[in-house]
Amino acid sequence: MSYIETLGKNAKGCTKAIMVAPSGVKNDALGEIAKLLIKRTDDILAANSVDMKAAQKNGLSAALQDRLKLTADRIKGISDSLYEVIMLDDPVGTVESGSARPNGMRVTKIRVPLGVIGIIYESRPNVTVDAAALCLKSGNCVILRGGKEAYNSNKMFCEIMREAIQKAGLPANIIQFVDDTTRESAAELMKCDEYVDVLIPRGNAPLINAVRKNASMPVIETGVGNCHVFVDESADINMAVSIVYNSKCRRVSVCNACETLLVHEKIAETALPAIKNKLDEKKVEIRGCERTASILGESVKPATEDDYHAEFLDYIIAVKVVKDIDEAIGHIAKYSSGHSECIVTNSLISSNRFKSEVDSAAVYINVSTAFTDGGMFGLGAEIGISTQKMHARGPMGLKELTSVKFLIEGSGQVRD
């Protein structure tokens, strides 16, 4: 039996223990993790320091280093998020619906765990704890396969979590870490359908596409974020400046960051200079259409077709001046990854059209795209942002990590 198969078998062997664990026991385990993370902060920072030194040596971009970096405050934030998950309702056993049939049968639809969840992700070590916490609370076992950039950080987090859940009386193998960052381990996990019930990729487009194409079990895609902000002709300029800046610059390395700015031609000569002046504070590179360049001057680089498709994850933004809301909605339909889109407008007609015609997981009216986040939506920590149209779309919280089953009770009924 291979290494990955062994992890899968270990996880499968723990599914009953976590599936039937009372909410109190699961919450106790999460509390133990939260406390131990704080107690072991120095160990976590030491492990992360090794990863950061390697990242600097290997020339990882500043944005990606920011995703990788842990501080005492960030660790406290991760710990605090676990208490938020504790406060959330446990979805397992929730009755979705129920009815009595004419023959006396009682049919009840309830929520149940998915089983064993495999997660393949990249350089954000906080994902290790967020994902494990949500899987545990929703009654699932999890196999975590992180990227090589965060290897030491992820391994330390998993050691701490396994120790904590054992202290709470649960098997350590409910949470497992793939101690192998080669492509072979990822490829094998994608084919481990005998033990893994669902696979969730979280990372860039090549990773997500590879998992979708090669996995032999169901896949829930967490999305690439080519997010848009459209500044309508009726927009308040100051509001537009604030929303674009926050959407783009709050954290450029995350999937909810704005990558493309669309501006109505009737407001472009006023709005674009004001927006550029604010973006200049972070030295954001603008790649724009000819009209954008004619307004903003030589600092604008010509935008290519690839730029409008791109998830930059950097201080770069693609800009296009559009004729009207029809062109803006058409542009989003063509280039968006289906993650998050925003319109800045004072027109009820425009906002209603944008809400009904833009088909993305999160659609904003006069709100920064930076809010596409499980915590901001009241879901606690999230497993990722799904851009699919299956049962999970948008921020995936506890409910999205469960399925349903039907319970049928009767008194001896048989079918003719």
C-alpha positions as CSV (number, residue, x, y, z in Angstrom):
1,M,0.0,0.0,0.0
2,S,1.4,3.4,-1.0
3,Y,1.9,6.3,1.3
4,I,-1.1,8.2,0.0
5,E,-3.3,5.1,0.2
6,T,-2.2,4.6,3.8
7,L,-3.3,8.2,4.7
8,G,-6.6,7.5,3.0
9,K,-7.1,4.2,4.8
10,N,-6.3,5.9,8.1
11,A,-8.8,8.7,7.4
12,K,-11.5,6.2,6.3
13,G,-11.0,4.4,9.6
14,C,-11.9,7.6,11.5
15,T,-15.0,8.6,9.7
16,K,-17.4,6.9,12.1
17,A,-15.8,8.5,15.1
18,I,-16.1,12.1,13.7
19,M,-19.4,11.5,12.0
20,V,-21.2,10.6,15.2
21,A,-19.2,12.9,17.5
22,P,-21.5,15.3,19.5
23,S,-21.2,19.0,18.8
24,G,-19.7,19.5,22.3
25,V,-16.8,17.2,21.6
26,K,-16.1,18.8,18.3
27,N,-16.2,22.2,19.8
28,D,-13.9,21.0,22.6
29,A,-11.4,19.9,20.0
30,L,-11.6,23.2,18.2
31,G,-11.0,25.0,21.5
32,E,-8.0,22.9,22.3
33,I,-6.6,23.7,18.9
34,A,-7.1,27.5,19.5
35,K,-5.4,27.4,22.9
36,L,-2.5,25.3,21.7
37,L,-1.9,27.6,18.7
38,I,-1.3,30.5,21.1
39,K,0.8,28.4,23.4
40,R,3.0,27.2,20.5
41,T,3.3,30.6,18.7
42,D,7.1,30.6,19.0
43,D,7.3,27.1,17.4
44,I,5.0,28.2,14.6
45,L,7.0,31.4,13.9
46,A,10.2,29.4,13.9
47,A,8.8,27.0,11.3
48,N,7.4,29.9,9.2
49,S,10.8,31.6,9.4
50,V,12.4,28.7,7.6
51,D,9.7,28.9,4.9
52,M,10.2,32.7,4.5
53,K,14.0,32.4,4.2
54,A,13.5,29.8,1.4
55,A,10.9,32.1,-0.3
56,Q,13.3,35.0,-0.3
57,K,16.1,32.8,-1.6
58,N,13.9,31.5,-4.4
59,G,12.7,34.9,-5.4
60,L,9.1,34.5,-4.5
61,S,7.2,37.8,-5.2
62,A,6.4,40.2,-2.4
63,A,2.7,39.5,-2.8
64,L,3.2,35.8,-2.4
65,Q,5.6,36.3,0.5
66,D,2.8,38.3,2.2
67,R,0.5,35.3,1.8
68,L,3.1,33.0,3.3
69,K,4.2,35.2,6.2
70,L,2.9,34.5,9.7
71,T,3.1,36.9,12.7
72,A,2.0,36.6,16.3
73,D,-1.0,38.8,15.3
74,R,-1.9,36.6,12.4
75,I,-1.6,33.4,14.5
76,K,-3.9,35.0,17.1
77,G,-6.3,35.8,14.3
78,I,-6.3,32.2,13.2
79,S,-6.9,31.1,16.8
80,D,-9.7,33.6,17.2
81,S,-11.4,32.3,14.0
82,L,-11.7,28.9,15.6
83,Y,-13.8,30.4,18.4
84,E,-16.0,31.8,15.7
85,V,-16.4,28.3,14.2
86,I,-17.3,27.0,17.7
87,M,-20.1,29.5,17.9
88,L,-21.6,28.4,14.6
89,D,-24.5,25.9,14.4
90,D,-23.4,22.3,13.7
91,P,-25.0,21.3,10.4
92,V,-24.7,17.6,11.0
93,G,-28.2,16.1,11.7
94,T,-30.0,19.3,10.7
95,V,-33.5,18.4,9.3
96,E,-33.8,20.0,5.9
97,S,-37.4,18.9,5.3
98,G,-39.9,16.2,6.3
99,S,-43.2,14.9,5.2
100,A,-45.8,12.2,5.9
101,R,-46.8,10.2,2.8
102,P,-50.4,9.0,2.2
103,N,-49.4,5.4,3.1
104,G,-48.1,6.5,6.5
105,M,-44.4,6.6,5.7
106,R,-42.4,9.5,7.3
107,V,-39.7,10.9,5.0
108,T,-37.0,13.1,6.6
109,K,-34.1,14.8,4.8
110,I,-31.1,15.5,7.1
111,R,-27.6,16.8,6.7
112,V,-24.7,14.4,6.9
113,P,-20.9,14.7,6.5
114,L,-19.2,14.2,3.1
115,G,-16.7,11.7,4.6
116,V,-13.0,12.1,3.7
117,I,-12.1,15.4,2.1
118,G,-8.8,15.9,0.4
119,I,-7.5,19.5,0.0
120,I,-4.7,20.5,-2.3
121,Y,-3.6,24.1,-1.8
122,E,-0.6,26.4,-2.1
123,S,1.3,28.9,-0.1
124,R,-1.2,30.2,2.5
125,P,-0.6,28.4,5.8
126,N,-3.7,29.7,7.4
127,V,-5.7,27.5,5.0
128,T,-4.3,24.5,6.9
129,V,-6.1,25.5,10.1
130,D,-9.2,27.0,8.5
131,A,-9.8,23.9,6.4
132,A,-9.2,21.4,9.2
133,A,-11.5,23.3,11.5
134,L,-14.4,23.4,9.1
135,C,-13.9,19.8,8.2
136,L,-13.8,18.7,11.8
137,K,-16.9,20.8,12.8
138,S,-18.9,19.4,9.8
139,G,-18.0,15.8,10.8
140,N,-15.4,15.1,8.1
141,C,-11.9,13.7,8.1
142,V,-9.4,15.7,6.1
143,I,-6.2,15.0,4.2
144,L,-4.2,18.2,3.7
145,R,-1.7,18.5,0.9
146,G,-0.1,22.0,1.0
147,G,2.5,23.5,-1.3
148,K,6.3,23.3,-0.8
149,E,6.6,27.1,0.0
150,A,4.7,26.6,3.3
151,Y,5.8,23.1,4.1
152,N,7.3,23.7,7.5
153,S,4.5,26.0,8.6
154,N,1.8,23.6,7.5
155,K,3.5,20.6,9.1
156,M,3.8,22.5,12.4
157,F,0.1,23.5,12.3
158,C,-0.9,19.9,11.7
159,E,1.2,18.5,14.5
160,I,-0.4,21.0,16.9
161,M,-3.9,20.2,15.7
162,R,-3.4,16.5,15.9
163,E,-2.1,16.8,19.5
164,A,-5.1,19.0,20.4
165,I,-7.8,16.8,19.0
166,Q,-6.4,13.8,20.8
167,K,-6.5,15.7,24.0
168,A,-10.3,16.3,23.3
169,G,-10.7,12.5,22.9
170,L,-10.8,12.3,19.1
171,P,-8.5,10.2,16.8
172,A,-5.5,12.1,15.6
173,N,-6.0,10.8,12.0
174,I,-9.1,12.8,11.6
175,I,-6.6,15.4,10.5
176,Q,-3.6,14.2,8.3
177,F,-0.9,16.0,6.5
178,V,0.8,14.8,3.3
179,D,4.5,15.0,4.2
180,D,5.4,15.1,0.5
181,T,5.2,18.2,-1.7
182,T,6.1,16.5,-5.0
183,R,3.8,16.5,-8.0
184,E,3.6,12.7,-7.6
185,S,1.9,13.0,-4.2
186,A,-0.7,15.4,-5.6
187,A,-1.3,13.2,-8.6
188,E,-1.8,10.1,-6.4
189,L,-4.2,11.9,-4.1
190,M,-6.3,12.8,-7.2
191,K,-6.7,9.1,-7.9
192,C,-7.3,7.9,-4.4
193,D,-11.0,7.6,-4.9
194,E,-11.2,4.3,-2.8
195,Y,-10.7,6.4,0.3
196,V,-11.2,10.1,-0.6
197,D,-14.8,11.2,-1.2
198,V,-14.3,14.7,-2.3
199,L,-11.3,16.7,-3.5
200,I,-11.0,20.5,-3.1
201,P,-8.2,22.4,-4.9
202,R,-7.4,25.9,-3.6
203,G,-4.9,27.9,-5.5
204,N,-4.1,29.3,-8.9
205,A,-5.7,28.4,-12.2
206,P,-3.1,25.7,-13.3
207,L,-3.6,23.9,-10.0
208,I,-7.3,24.0,-10.1
209,N,-7.4,22.9,-13.8
210,A,-5.0,20.0,-13.1
211,V,-7.2,18.7,-10.3
212,R,-10.4,19.1,-12.3
213,K,-9.0,17.3,-15.3
214,N,-7.2,14.5,-13.4
215,A,-9.2,13.7,-10.2
216,S,-11.2,10.5,-10.2
217,M,-13.5,11.6,-7.4
218,P,-15.9,14.6,-7.3
219,V,-14.1,18.0,-7.2
220,I,-15.3,21.3,-5.7
221,E,-13.5,24.1,-7.4
222,T,-12.5,27.1,-5.3
223,G,-12.0,29.9,-7.6
224,V,-9.6,31.9,-9.5
225,G,-10.5,35.5,-8.9
226,N,-10.6,37.7,-11.9
227,C,-12.9,40.2,-10.2
228,H,-14.3,43.4,-11.7
229,V,-15.4,46.8,-10.5
230,F,-17.6,48.8,-12.9
231,V,-17.9,52.6,-12.3
232,D,-21.3,53.6,-13.8
233,E,-22.0,57.0,-15.2
234,S,-24.1,57.9,-12.1
235,A,-21.4,56.9,-9.6
236,D,-20.2,59.0,-6.8
237,I,-16.5,59.7,-7.6
238,N,-15.3,59.6,-4.0
239,M,-17.1,56.3,-3.4
240,A,-15.7,54.9,-6.6
241,V,-12.1,55.8,-5.6
242,S,-12.5,54.3,-2.2
243,I,-14.1,51.0,-3.5
244,V,-11.6,50.5,-6.3
245,Y,-8.7,51.2,-4.0
246,N,-9.9,48.8,-1.3
247,S,-10.9,46.1,-3.8
248,K,-7.5,46.3,-5.5
249,C,-5.0,47.2,-2.7
250,R,-6.3,45.9,0.6
251,R,-4.5,42.6,-0.2
252,V,-3.5,42.1,-3.8
253,S,-2.5,38.5,-3.2
254,V,-6.1,37.2,-2.5
255,C,-8.7,35.9,-4.8
256,N,-11.3,38.7,-4.0
257,A,-8.9,41.5,-5.2
258,C,-10.1,43.5,-8.1
259,E,-8.1,42.7,-11.3
260,T,-10.1,44.7,-13.9
261,L,-11.7,48.2,-13.7
262,L,-14.4,49.2,-16.1
263,V,-15.4,52.8,-16.3
264,H,-18.4,54.3,-18.2
265,E,-17.2,56.7,-20.9
266,K,-19.4,59.6,-19.6
267,I,-17.6,59.7,-16.3
268,A,-14.2,58.4,-17.4
269,E,-12.4,61.8,-17.7
270,T,-13.3,62.7,-14.1
271,A,-13.2,59.3,-12.5
272,L,-10.0,57.8,-14.0
273,P,-7.6,60.6,-12.8
274,A,-9.1,60.5,-9.3
275,I,-8.8,56.7,-9.2
276,K,-5.3,56.7,-10.6
277,N,-4.2,59.3,-8.0
278,K,-5.3,57.0,-5.2
279,L,-3.8,53.8,-6.8
280,D,-0.5,55.7,-7.2
281,E,-0.1,55.5,-3.4
282,K,0.6,51.8,-3.9
283,K,2.3,52.3,-7.3
284,V,-0.3,50.2,-9.0
285,E,0.6,49.5,-12.7
286,I,-2.3,50.3,-15.0
287,R,-2.7,48.4,-18.2
288,G,-5.5,50.1,-20.1
289,C,-7.3,50.5,-23.4
290,E,-6.6,53.3,-25.9
291,R,-9.2,55.6,-24.3
292,T,-7.7,55.0,-20.8
293,A,-4.2,55.9,-22.1
294,S,-5.6,59.1,-23.8
295,I,-7.0,60.2,-20.4
296,L,-4.2,59.1,-18.1
297,G,-1.2,59.5,-20.4
298,E,2.0,57.6,-21.0
299,S,2.1,55.9,-17.6
300,V,-0.5,53.5,-18.9
301,K,0.7,50.3,-20.5
302,P,-1.4,49.0,-23.4
303,A,-3.7,46.2,-22.2
304,T,-3.7,42.9,-24.1
305,E,-6.4,40.3,-24.3
306,D,-4.5,38.2,-21.8
307,D,-4.5,41.1,-19.3
308,Y,-8.3,41.1,-19.3
309,H,-8.3,37.4,-18.5
310,A,-5.6,37.7,-15.9
311,E,-5.6,37.1,-12.1
312,F,-2.6,39.3,-11.4
313,L,-2.3,38.8,-7.6
314,D,0.0,41.9,-7.7
315,Y,-0.1,45.6,-7.9
316,I,-1.4,45.6,-11.5
317,I,-4.9,46.4,-12.8
318,A,-6.4,46.2,-16.2
319,V,-8.6,49.1,-17.2
320,K,-11.2,49.6,-19.9
321,V,-13.5,52.5,-20.7
322,V,-16.9,51.1,-21.8
323,K,-19.7,52.7,-23.8
324,D,-22.5,51.7,-21.4
325,I,-23.6,49.2,-18.8
326,D,-24.4,46.7,-21.6
327,E,-20.7,46.7,-22.7
328,A,-19.6,46.4,-19.0
329,I,-21.9,43.4,-18.4
330,G,-20.8,41.8,-21.7
331,H,-17.1,42.3,-20.8
332,I,-17.6,40.6,-17.4
333,A,-19.5,37.7,-19.0
334,K,-16.6,37.2,-21.4
335,Y,-13.6,37.5,-19.1
336,S,-14.8,36.9,-15.5
337,S,-13.9,33.8,-13.6
338,G,-17.3,34.0,-11.9
339,H,-15.9,35.1,-8.5
340,S,-16.9,38.6,-7.5
341,E,-18.1,41.7,-9.4
342,C,-19.1,45.2,-8.2
343,I,-21.0,48.1,-9.7
344,V,-20.6,51.6,-8.3
345,T,-23.8,53.5,-9.1
346,N,-26.5,55.8,-7.9
347,S,-28.9,54.4,-10.5
348,L,-31.6,51.9,-9.3
349,I,-32.1,50.8,-12.9
350,S,-28.3,50.1,-13.3
351,S,-28.0,48.3,-10.0
352,N,-31.0,46.1,-10.7
353,R,-29.7,45.2,-14.1
354,F,-26.3,44.4,-12.7
355,K,-27.8,42.2,-9.9
356,S,-29.9,40.2,-12.3
357,E,-27.6,39.9,-15.3
358,V,-24.1,39.4,-13.8
359,D,-23.7,35.7,-13.2
360,S,-21.0,35.4,-10.5
361,A,-20.9,33.9,-7.1
362,A,-20.9,37.3,-5.4
363,V,-22.4,40.5,-6.9
364,Y,-21.9,43.8,-5.1
365,I,-23.7,47.1,-5.3
366,N,-21.5,49.9,-4.0
367,V,-19.4,47.6,-1.8
368,S,-15.8,46.5,-2.1
369,T,-15.1,43.0,-3.5
370,A,-12.8,42.5,-0.6
371,F,-15.8,41.3,1.4
372,T,-16.1,38.0,-0.4
373,D,-14.9,36.1,2.6
374,G,-16.6,33.5,4.8
375,G,-16.0,35.5,7.9
376,M,-17.4,38.7,6.4
377,F,-20.6,36.7,5.3
378,G,-21.1,35.3,8.8
379,L,-20.0,31.8,7.9
380,G,-16.9,31.7,10.1
381,A,-13.7,30.4,8.5
382,E,-14.1,29.3,4.9
383,I,-12.7,26.4,2.9
384,G,-12.5,28.6,-0.1
385,I,-14.7,30.5,-2.6
386,S,-16.4,28.2,-5.0
387,T,-17.1,29.5,-8.5
388,Q,-19.0,26.4,-9.5
389,K,-22.8,26.2,-9.9
390,M,-23.2,23.0,-7.9
391,H,-24.4,22.7,-4.3
392,A,-21.5,25.0,-3.1
393,R,-21.1,28.5,-4.6
394,G,-19.4,31.5,-3.1
395,P,-17.7,31.2,0.3
396,M,-17.9,27.6,1.5
397,G,-18.7,27.3,5.1
398,L,-19.9,24.3,7.2
399,K,-23.1,23.6,5.4
400,E,-21.3,23.3,2.1
401,L,-19.1,20.5,3.5
402,T,-22.1,18.3,4.1
403,S,-24.5,16.3,2.0
404,V,-27.9,14.9,2.7
405,K,-29.6,11.6,3.3
406,F,-33.2,10.6,3.5
407,L,-34.6,8.7,6.5
408,I,-37.8,6.8,5.8
409,E,-39.7,5.4,8.8
410,G,-42.9,3.3,8.7
411,S,-44.9,0.5,10.2
412,G,-44.4,-2.4,7.7
413,Q,-45.3,-0.6,4.4
414,V,-44.6,-2.5,1.2
415,R,-44.9,-1.3,-2.4
416,D,-47.4,-2.8,-4.8
